[in-house]
């Protein structure tokens, strides 16, 4: 299941971040969040990995999670 999540994560980057001025932390948060939501929709639970990954890029900055 991790392979499916990673594929979605990387595809998200290719769709969302072709031309952007967002910093790398924000790009990672967005890609992993989208991967989590899509996997969850299809019944794939990636929360054990995704939540920690997103939190590590948010680095205690809630504003990054709200944009």
N, C-alpha and C positions, 0 to 999 in steps of 0.2 A: 504494500500500500504506500510505502514511502516513495517508491518510484513514481507512482501516479501523482502524488502531491508535489514532488520536485518538478515533474514535467509541467504541471499547471503553474507552479511558481515561476519557472523560467519563461514560459509562454506569456505569463502576465507581464513580465519585464518587457518582452518584445512588443506587446500591444500598448502598454501604458507609458513606457519610458523611452520611446525613440528620440524624442526631442523634449527635454525637460530641464528646468533649472533646479529641480528638487535635489536635496543632498542624498547621499547614499543611504543614510539611515531611513529617511522617509521612503525611498524607493523600495527598500527591503521590507518595511512595515506594510506597504501597500501590496506588494507581490505575495507575501506570506498570508496576509489577511484574505486576499482574494482566493488563494489556494485553499485555505481553511474553509471558507464559506462554500466553495464549489464541492470540495470533498465531503463536507457535512451534508450537503444537499443529496449526494449520491450514497450516503450511508457509510462513508469512510471517516473514521474518527482519527484525526491527527492532532487532537488537543494536547496530548502529552508532549509533543515536539513543538507544535506551532506556538503555543502560549509562551513558552520560554524563549523561543526565537524572537518573537515580536517584542517581548519585554526587554530582551537584551539590546535591541536596536532603539527602543524607546528611551532607555537609560534614565528612567525615572522622570521623563519629561512628558507629562500628560498631553501637552499641546500637540505633540507629534501624533498622538493617537486620535486626536479630534479633527485633524485636517484631511 
